[in-house]
C-alpha cells in the first residue's frame, strides 16, 4: 500500500532533516552526497533514470559502486525510442540490476489518444503537458508514493528552469520526500569525462547528435552550436521545456 505524504514526512529522521537544512551536504562531492543518501534511506531510495541522458547513467554507476543493490527505475511512456530500450537491457547485463519499469495507466492513455489523437503534443503546450501528465507525471507520483527519497541526474546548467537546483532538498511536490541531485554543480564535460573513465554505457543516440533523449516524437538531433536542450520539445520556448516532473518552488514543488 502506498504511504500518504504525511507518513513519508514523518519517516524522515530529525537528523536527516537537520543535515539537509544545515547546508553541509551542498558542499560535498557527488559520490559523498550519494553515500549519505544511500546510508540514510536505502532501500527506500531509488534513482529515476530516463536512460536518455549520460547524467543518469553516471549516477547509476556511482550508486552501484556504493551499493550493488541500489535501486533504479524508468518511466516507460510507451513512446521511447528503441535505442533507449536497448540501453536498459545493457544496464541489466552490465550491472546485473533489476531496472524497475513504471508504466502509465492504460485507461488514461486510451482516453487521451481517443480524445486528442496520438500526436496531440504538437498542437499546443497544454496538450503536450497533458501527454506528459498521463505518460510521465502520474506514473512518477505513483512510484514516489512508496519511497522516502529519490535521486536524479539534474544539473544546473542544463536549462533555464534548473539553475536553482540544490544537491539535496525536500520535494514538496511529492509529499516532502527527499530529492537528491548529486550532479547539480557538474558540467557537461565532467559528465562525459566520468563516462569515458569508467566505461559507463550510454544511449547510442548521443553519437547521432542527440544530447538528450526523451520520447521519440519529442526528441531530435541538434545542429552544431545549438543549445543542448534544443532537441527536446523544439517547437516550444525554453522556459516551458519541462514535463512536470521537476516543478518549481513557486508551484509548490522542489525548488528547481
Sine and cosine of phi, psi and omega as CSV:
sin_phi,cos_phi,sin_psi,cos_psi,sin_omega,cos_omega
0.00,0.00,0.69,-0.72,0.01,-1.00
-0.94,0.35,0.64,-0.77,0.04,-1.00
-0.99,0.16,0.49,-0.87,0.07,-1.00
-0.97,0.24,0.35,-0.94,0.05,-1.00
-0.82,0.57,-0.62,0.79,-0.01,-1.00
-0.90,0.45,-0.65,0.76,0.01,-1.00
-0.90,0.43,-0.62,0.78,0.00,-1.00
-0.91,0.40,-0.68,0.74,0.01,-1.00
-0.87,0.49,-0.66,0.75,-0.01,-1.00
-0.93,0.38,-0.43,0.90,-0.05,-1.00
-0.97,0.23,-0.25,0.97,0.04,-1.00
-0.99,0.14,0.84,-0.54,-0.07,-1.00
-0.91,0.40,0.43,-0.90,0.03,-1.00
-0.89,0.45,-0.55,0.84,0.03,-1.00
-0.90,0.44,-0.70,0.72,0.01,-1.00
-0.90,0.44,-0.67,0.74,0.02,-1.00
-0.89,0.46,-0.63,0.78,0.03,-1.00
-0.91,0.42,-0.65,0.76,0.01,-1.00
-0.91,0.41,-0.61,0.79,0.01,-1.00
-0.92,0.38,-0.74,0.67,-0.05,-1.00
-0.95,0.30,-0.43,0.90,-0.04,-1.00
-0.96,0.28,-0.29,0.96,0.07,-1.00
1.00,0.06,-0.03,1.00,-0.02,-1.00
-0.87,0.49,-0.61,0.79,-0.08,-1.00
-0.92,0.39,-0.47,0.88,-0.03,-1.00
-0.88,0.47,-0.46,0.89,-0.05,-1.00
-1.00,0.04,-0.13,0.99,-0.06,-1.00
-0.99,0.14,0.51,-0.86,0.13,-0.99
-0.93,0.35,0.26,-0.96,-0.13,-0.99
-0.82,0.58,-0.74,0.68,-0.06,-1.00
-0.88,0.48,-0.60,0.80,0.00,-1.00
-0.96,0.28,-0.55,0.83,0.10,-1.00
-0.88,0.47,-0.71,0.70,0.00,-1.00
-0.92,0.39,-0.62,0.78,0.03,-1.00
-0.87,0.49,-0.70,0.71,0.05,-1.00
-0.87,0.48,-0.72,0.70,-0.07,-1.00
-0.90,0.44,-0.69,0.72,-0.02,-1.00
-0.92,0.38,-0.69,0.73,0.02,-1.00
-0.89,0.45,-0.56,0.83,-0.07,-1.00
-0.99,0.16,-0.60,0.80,-0.20,-0.98
-0.86,-0.51,-0.28,0.96,-0.03,-1.00
-0.86,0.51,0.70,-0.72,0.15,0.99
-1.00,-0.04,0.20,0.98,-0.04,-1.00
-1.00,0.05,0.43,0.90,0.03,-1.00
-0.74,-0.67,0.61,-0.79,-0.01,-1.00
-0.53,-0.85,0.52,-0.86,0.10,-1.00
-0.99,0.13,0.75,-0.66,0.16,-0.99
-1.00,-0.09,0.95,-0.30,-0.04,-1.00
-0.90,-0.45,0.72,-0.69,0.04,-1.00
-0.99,0.11,-0.28,0.96,-0.12,-0.99
0.87,0.50,0.37,0.93,0.00,-1.00
-0.84,-0.54,0.09,1.00,0.03,-1.00
-0.61,-0.80,0.54,-0.84,-0.02,-1.00
-0.92,0.40,-0.43,0.90,-0.04,-1.00
-0.86,0.51,-0.72,0.70,-0.01,-1.00
-0.89,0.47,-0.58,0.81,0.00,-1.00
-0.95,0.32,-0.57,0.82,0.08,-1.00
-0.90,0.44,-0.73,0.69,0.01,-1.00
-0.90,0.44,-0.65,0.76,0.04,-1.00
-0.85,0.53,-0.71,0.70,0.00,-1.00
-0.89,0.45,-0.70,0.71,0.02,-1.00
-0.87,0.49,-0.72,0.69,-0.02,-1.00
-0.90,0.44,-0.64,0.77,-0.01,-1.00
-0.91,0.42,-0.61,0.79,0.03,-1.00
-0.91,0.41,-0.57,0.82,0.02,-1.00
-0.97,0.23,-0.62,0.79,-0.01,-1.00
-0.43,-0.90,0.95,-0.31,-0.02,-1.00
-0.86,0.51,-0.28,0.96,0.01,-1.00
-0.99,-0.12,0.18,0.98,0.06,-1.00
-0.87,0.49,0.48,-0.88,-0.15,-0.99
-0.97,-0.24,0.51,-0.86,0.08,-1.00
-0.61,-0.79,0.63,-0.78,0.09,-1.00
-0.73,-0.68,0.37,-0.93,0.02,-1.00
-0.73,-0.69,0.61,-0.79,0.07,-1.00
-1.00,0.02,0.95,-0.30,0.03,-1.00
-1.00,0.02,0.99,-0.17,-0.08,-1.00
-0.96,0.29,-0.25,0.97,-0.12,-0.99
1.00,0.03,-0.05,1.00,0.00,-1.00
-0.83,-0.56,0.34,0.94,-0.02,-1.00
-0.97,0.25,0.51,-0.86,0.05,-1.00
-0.96,0.29,0.39,-0.92,-0.02,-1.00
-0.85,0.52,-0.56,0.83,-0.01,-1.00
-0.86,0.51,-0.55,0.83,0.01,-1.00
-0.95,0.33,-0.68,0.73,0.06,-1.00
-0.89,0.46,-0.60,0.80,0.03,-1.00
-0.90,0.44,-0.63,0.77,0.02,-1.00
-0.91,0.41,-0.63,0.78,0.05,-1.00
-0.85,0.53,-0.68,0.73,0.02,-1.00
-0.91,0.41,-0.62,0.79,0.04,-1.00
-0.90,0.45,-0.64,0.77,0.01,-1.00
-0.91,0.41,-0.66,0.75,0.05,-1.00
-0.83,0.55,-0.71,0.70,-0.04,-1.00
-0.95,0.31,-0.69,0.73,-0.08,-1.00
-0.92,0.39,-0.68,0.73,-0.11,-0.99
-0.96,-0.29,0.00,1.00,-0.07,-1.00
0.77,0.63,0.77,0.64,-0.15,-0.99
-0.88,-0.47,0.63,-0.77,0.09,-1.00
-0.99,0.12,0.97,-0.24,0.06,-1.00
-0.99,0.14,0.89,-0.46,-0.05,-1.00
-0.99,0.15,0.88,-0.48,-0.06,-1.00
-0.99,-0.11,0.77,-0.63,0.01,-1.00
-0.89,-0.45,0.84,-0.54,-0.05,-1.00
-0.96,-0.27,0.44,-0.90,0.15,-0.99
-0.94,0.33,0.30,-0.95,0.03,-1.00
-0.95,0.30,0.86,-0.50,-0.04,-1.00
-0.80,0.60,-0.69,0.72,-0.01,-1.00
-0.87,0.49,-0.59,0.80,0.00,-1.00
-0.93,0.37,-0.65,0.76,0.04,-1.00
-0.91,0.42,-0.70,0.71,-0.01,-1.00
-0.87,0.50,-0.70,0.72,-0.01,-1.00
-0.91,0.42,-0.69,0.72,-0.01,-1.00
-0.87,0.49,-0.73,0.69,-0.02,-1.00
-0.93,0.37,-0.61,0.79,0.03,-1.00
-0.90,0.43,-0.63,0.77,-0.05,-1.00
-0.98,0.20,-0.58,0.81,-0.18,-0.98
-0.80,-0.60,-0.07,1.00,-0.04,-1.00
1.00,0.00,0.25,-0.97,-0.09,-1.00
-0.96,0.29,-0.43,0.90,-0.06,-1.00
-0.91,-0.41,0.67,0.75,-0.05,-1.00
-0.88,0.48,-0.43,0.90,-0.10,-0.99
-0.89,0.45,-0.37,0.93,0.02,-1.00
-0.98,0.19,-0.24,0.97,-0.17,-0.99
-0.99,0.16,-0.59,0.81,-0.01,-1.00
-0.23,-0.97,0.31,-0.95,0.06,-1.00
-0.87,0.48,-0.64,0.77,-0.04,-1.00
-0.88,0.48,-0.68,0.74,-0.01,-1.00
-0.97,0.26,-0.52,0.85,0.10,-0.99
-0.90,0.43,-0.66,0.75,0.02,-1.00
-0.92,0.38,-0.54,0.84,0.08,-1.00
-0.89,0.46,-0.69,0.72,0.01,-1.00
-0.88,0.47,-0.70,0.71,0.04,-1.00
-0.89,0.45,-0.62,0.79,0.02,-1.00
-0.87,0.49,-0.73,0.69,-0.06,-1.00
-0.95,0.31,-0.68,0.73,-0.14,-0.99
-1.00,0.02,-0.37,0.93,-0.10,-1.00
-0.80,-0.60,-0.79,0.62,-0.15,-0.99
-0.92,0.39,-0.75,0.66,-0.01,-1.00
-0.90,0.44,-0.70,0.72,0.07,-1.00
-0.87,0.49,-0.63,0.77,0.04,-1.00
-0.89,0.46,-0.73,0.69,0.01,-1.00
-0.83,0.55,-0.67,0.74,0.00,-1.00
-0.89,0.46,-0.67,0.75,0.00,-1.00
-0.93,0.37,-0.70,0.71,-0.07,-1.00
-0.93,0.36,-0.35,0.94,0.00,-1.00
-0.88,0.48,-0.35,0.94,-0.02,-1.00
-0.97,-0.26,0.18,0.98,-0.01,-1.00
-0.89,-0.46,0.40,-0.92,0.13,-0.99
-1.00,-0.06,-0.43,0.90,-0.03,-1.00
-0.40,-0.92,0.43,-0.90,0.08,-1.00
-0.68,-0.73,0.38,-0.92,-0.09,-1.00
-0.86,-0.51,0.62,-0.78,0.04,-1.00
-0.76,-0.65,0.14,-0.99,0.08,-1.00
-0.96,-0.27,0.39,0.92,-0.04,-1.00
-0.88,0.48,0.63,-0.78,0.11,-0.99
-0.79,-0.61,0.52,-0.85,-0.07,-1.00
-0.92,0.39,-0.48,0.88,-0.07,-1.00
-1.00,-0.07,0.20,0.98,0.01,-1.00
-0.96,0.28,-0.56,0.83,-0.11,-0.99
-0.28,-0.96,0.33,-0.94,0.01,-1.00
-0.91,0.41,-0.35,0.94,0.01,-1.00
-0.99,0.13,-0.04,1.00,-0.12,-0.99
-0.83,-0.56,0.24,0.97,-0.11,-0.99
-0.94,0.35,-0.33,0.95,-0.04,-1.00
-0.97,-0.23,0.25,0.97,-0.04,-1.00
-0.87,0.50,0.80,-0.60,0.08,-1.00
-1.00,-0.09,0.38,-0.93,0.00,-1.00
-0.94,0.34,-0.59,0.81,0.06,-1.00
-0.63,-0.78,0.74,-0.67,-0.04,-1.00
-0.45,-0.90,0.25,-0.97,0.12,-0.99
-1.00,0.02,0.80,-0.59,-0.04,-1.00
-1.00,-0.02,1.00,-0.05,-0.09,-1.00
-0.95,0.33,-0.35,0.94,0.05,-1.00
-0.95,0.32,-0.29,0.96,-0.02,-1.00
-0.82,-0.58,0.73,0.69,0.13,-0.99
0.97,0.24,0.25,0.97,0.04,-1.00
0.99,0.12,0.31,0.95,0.08,-1.00
-0.95,0.31,0.18,-0.98,-0.07,-1.00
-1.00,0.02,0.69,-0.72,0.04,-1.00
-0.89,-0.45,0.80,-0.60,-0.09,-1.00
-0.90,-0.43,0.84,-0.54,-0.01,-1.00
-0.84,-0.55,0.96,0.27,-0.17,-0.98
-0.90,0.44,-0.39,0.92,-0.03,-1.00
-0.99,-0.12,0.29,0.96,-0.11,-0.99
-0.79,0.61,-0.62,0.78,-0.06,-1.00
-0.98,-0.19,0.22,0.98,0.02,-1.00
-0.99,0.14,0.42,-0.91,0.13,-0.99
-0.99,-0.15,0.24,-0.97,0.05,-1.00
-0.87,0.49,-0.62,0.79,0.01,-1.00
-0.89,0.46,-0.65,0.76,0.02,-1.00
-0.90,0.43,-0.62,0.79,0.03,-1.00
-0.87,0.49,-0.76,0.65,-0.06,-1.00
-0.95,0.32,-0.48,0.88,0.10,-1.00
-0.90,0.45,-0.68,0.73,0.04,-1.00
-0.89,0.45,-0.69,0.73,0.00,-1.00
-0.83,0.56,-0.73,0.69,-0.04,-1.00
-0.93,0.36,-0.68,0.74,-0.07,-1.00
-0.92,0.38,-0.51,0.86,-0.08,-1.00
-0.94,-0.35,0.07,1.00,0.02,-1.00
0.86,0.51,0.65,0.76,-0.05,-1.00
-0.96,0.28,0.76,-0.65,0.04,-1.00
-0.93,0.37,0.64,-0.77,0.02,-1.00
-0.70,-0.72,0.18,-0.98,-0.01,-1.00
-0.93,0.37,0.79,-0.62,-0.07,-1.00
-0.91,0.42,-0.29,0.96,0.03,-1.00
-0.93,0.36,-0.28,0.96,0.08,-1.00
-0.88,0.48,-0.53,0.85,0.00,-1.00
-0.97,0.23,-0.13,0.99,0.03,-1.00
-0.94,-0.33,0.46,0.89,0.10,-0.99
0.96,0.30,0.50,0.87,0.16,-0.99
-0.96,-0.27,1.00,-0.09,0.02,-1.00
-0.94,0.35,-0.44,0.90,-0.02,-1.00
-0.67,-0.74,0.79,-0.61,-0.07,-1.00
-0.87,-0.49,0.87,-0.50,0.08,-1.00
-0.90,-0.43,-0.71,-0.71,0.10,-0.99
-0.91,0.41,0.54,-0.84,-0.09,-1.00
-0.83,0.55,-0.75,0.66,-0.05,-1.00
-0.96,0.28,-0.17,0.99,-0.05,-1.00
-0.93,-0.36,0.24,0.97,0.01,-1.00
-0.77,-0.64,0.59,-0.80,0.08,-1.00
-0.55,-0.84,0.28,-0.96,0.10,-1.00
-0.94,0.35,0.47,-0.88,0.03,-1.00
-0.97,-0.26,0.33,-0.95,0.03,-1.00
-1.00,-0.03,0.37,-0.93,0.04,-1.00
-0.81,0.58,0.76,-0.65,0.02,-1.00
1.00,-0.03,-0.23,0.97,0.03,-1.00
-0.96,0.29,0.44,-0.90,0.09,-1.00
-0.87,0.49,0.63,-0.78,-0.02,-1.00
-0.83,0.55,-0.45,0.89,0.00,-1.00
-1.00,0.00,0.06,1.00,-0.05,-1.00
-0.90,0.43,-0.39,0.92,-0.02,-1.00
-1.00,0.09,-0.05,1.00,0.03,-1.00
-0.97,-0.25,0.83,-0.56,0.01,-1.00
0.72,0.69,0.80,0.60,-0.16,-0.99
-0.89,0.45,-0.26,0.97,-0.02,-1.00
-1.00,0.07,0.00,1.00,-0.03,-1.00
-0.94,-0.34,0.26,-0.97,0.09,-1.00
-0.96,0.28,0.46,-0.89,-0.04,-1.00
-0.83,0.56,-0.60,0.80,-0.08,-1.00
-0.96,0.29,-0.15,0.99,0.03,-1.00
-0.97,-0.25,0.01,1.00,-0.14,-0.99
-0.99,0.13,0.90,0.43,0.18,-0.98
-0.67,-0.74,0.52,-0.85,-0.07,-1.00
-1.00,-0.04,-0.14,0.99,-0.03,-1.00
0.95,-0.31,-0.17,0.99,0.05,-1.00
-0.94,0.33,-0.68,0.73,-0.01,-1.00
-0.93,-0.36,1.00,-0.08,-0.09,-1.00
-0.98,-0.21,0.36,-0.93,-0.08,-1.00
-0.99,0.16,0.35,-0.94,-0.01,-1.00
-0.86,0.51,-0.56,0.83,-0.02,-1.00
-0.91,0.40,-0.28,0.96,0.02,-1.00
-0.98,-0.21,0.23,0.97,0.00,-1.00
0.99,0.11,0.39,0.92,-0.09,-1.00
-0.97,-0.24,-0.62,-0.78,-0.20,-0.98
-0.99,-0.17,0.08,1.00,0.11,-0.99
0.99,0.10,0.43,0.90,0.05,-1.00
-0.79,-0.61,0.00,0.00,0.00,0.00
